[in-house]
Amino acid sequence: MHAVDPGHRTGLYVKDPGRGVHYYRDGSAAAHLGLSDADAADLDDVAIVHVSGITAALDRLTPDGAAPAFLERLIARARAAGVPVSVDVNHRAALWPASVAAPVLRDLARRADVVFVGRDEAEALWGAATPAAIRALLPEPAELVVKDGDVGATVFTADGEIFVPAHRVDVVEAVGAGDAFAGGYLAARLSGAPFAARLQSGHDRAALTLATTADFPDPTAAGATVGAATVPAPTES
């Protein structure tokens, strides 16, 4: 889907290595996504719909924003079409406080087939401090992936749980690692890989992202050693 909003500017965030991220999203085109945009999305041949909790926060920046309605309609359309829904909780305190975000993001996660959430993120939002506590809070998703920084990640399914440790990485910058993990996991899922391999694929892509300030890891670095781990080159999919 490609759409242009001629009346609103493109949202922007700027990475400031070592000092975090600066957001310029208020009044953006994305904050004005609405029902018509969700209805216009072509779901033919779509294998999975992946959305972010960030979108749910955008209407707080725009008085007439309708981003939550966009999410609701898009998820409903995916459900009707039999397309799995993936949600990255992605709480951003700079966009909305945990007290406001917590119930909204919990409801969003409960309606997904695949959920990604950080252990520390879940603790800040819902007071769930362990992967098991997070699963107890969110029993609905068929696949709940709890990321625990440099410790590793656990996926909970109907058959139990699987843990895969993270790579040891000399971290240059953390921005984007969560998105890279989700991308790697979902790519492996779409290829039919087993759960452990999905987690491993997420760690592989996150490790490459952690080792650079660039938005896209240098492909010539793929296969090189990151910390104590050798990260395989990305494969075409």
C-alpha positions, 0 to 999 in steps of 0.5 A, a space after each residue: 500500500 502506498 498513499 500520500 497525504 498532501 495536507 500533513 507532513 511526514 513524521 520524523 525521528 532523529 537518532 542522536 547516538 549516545 543520547 537517544 532519539 528525538 521525535 518530531 511526530 505531532 501533526 504528521 501524516 501517520 497520526 492522521 491515518 484513519 478508517 479510509 486508509 485501513 479500508 484501502 489497504 490491499 490484503 491480497 497475498 499478504 502473509 502477515 499484518 505487522 503493527 506497532 503500539 507506536 501507532 496507537 499513541 499517535 493520536 495523542 499528538 494530534 487533536 483530530 487524529 484517528 490512528 487507533 481507529 485505523 489499527 482497529 479497522 486494519 486488524 478487523 479486516 486481517 481477521 476477516 481475511 484470515 491473515 495473522 496479525 503481529 504486534 510489537 508493543 513498542 511503548 514509547 514513554 516520550 509519546 505517552 506515559 505508561 499509565 495511559 498506554 498500559 490498558 491500550 497496549 494490553 488490549 492490542 496485544 491480546 488480539 494478536 497472533 504474534 506479540 513482541 514485548 520487552 521484559 522491562 517494557 512489560 514490567 513498566 507497563 503492567 508490573 509483570 517482571 518475568 517472562 512467565 508473569 507476562 505470559 500469565 497476563 497475555 495468554 491469548 496470543 498463539 506466539 508471545 515473544 518476550 525479549 530480555 535484552 542481552 539475556 535472550 528471548 523466550 517464545 511461549 506457544 500452546 506447546 510450552 516455551 522455548 528460550 534462546 540466548 542472545 548473542 554477545 555483542 559490543 553494542 554501538 547503538 541500541 536504536 532499531 534492534 527491537 525492530 530488527 529482531 521482529 523482522 528476523 523472527 517474522 521472516 523465519 516464521 514465514 519460511 516455516 522455520 521452527 520456533 527456536 530458529 525464529 528466535 535465533 533469526 531475530 537475535 542474528 538481525 538484532 546483533 547486526 543492528 546493535 553493532 552499527 549506528 547506520 539504519 541498515 547493517 553493512 552487508 559486507 559485515 555479515 558473517 563477521 564476528 559480533 562479540 563472541 558470536 558469528 552472525 550469518 549473512 542475511 538470506 534472500 526471502 
